Amino acid sequence: MPFLHRDLFDSYIHREFSRALKAAALAPSRLPFLVRALRDQTKAARLRSLHAKSGLEVPPLLIVSVTRTCNFNCSGCYSRQLHQDCGPEMDAGRFDEILGEAGELGISIVMLAGGEPLIRKDLLDVAARHTSITFPVFTNGSLIDESYAAFFGHHPNLVPVISIEGGERETDLRRGYGTFDALRDAAWVLNRNHVWWGVSITLSSQNYDVALSPFYAKDVNSLGSHLFFYVEYVPVEPDSIHFVLNQSQKNELTDRIEE
């Protein structure tokens, strides 16, 4: 990773954790974790800087697809297209080794993806033990119940991030009828267990204006989400090119997200 990109990521990470601390007034039970997480993120950034001086560039972020299995069949899913092999999946022991190596290098955020990562509870148990690393867990949300909400409540370094496509129409169109209502149920369970959670929104030409509306952001925030990831749609099927953002949308994307 070029030096300027590492510095940019480091500054963004520090900024967002600092913002989260300010927002913690709305969820004081999360304050101890956020204070500790900001300290750990700062410590890891210093470690990455030391490595860089010796010629080793360490990225602050790591993405691990922990399973290819999923209980959804979303249209245009890149994971389903890219992960069609039938070989064995990573076991808990190897995952523990990888996270240990990542922490020693100064990688301070590990994003867990799939498939559906909540299917691999054994790997989430491993991640929970690496408390100096923050794990956004990208999930379709359908498996979040009282048991999982309690798990996330006891392990705040694992942050559930629920995939959503916009409002009910946009979400159900891509993920299946009734998905949006199920996600609202998951939000209610997480809130009741005082879990700090977020959403991941895949931006396409179809939901761009809805998903980037300040009114929509307020609606999602009112559900209890304190964290937003915006991801550009990447086409993996020949008939899905029309979902890609056009150049005008790409040009204004950063400003719209900041707004």
Secondary structure by P-SEA (a helix, b strand, c coil): ccaaaaaaaaaaaaaaaaaaaaaccccccaaaaaaaaaaaaaaaaaaaaaaaaacbbbbcbbbbcccccccccccccccccccccccccccaaaaaaaaaaaaaacccbbbbbccccccaaaaaaaaaacccbbbbcccccccccaaaaaaaaacccbbbbbbbcccaaaaaaccccaaaaaaaaaaaaaaaaccccbbbbbcccccccccccaaaaaaaaaacccbbbbbcccccccccccccccaaaaaaaaaaaac
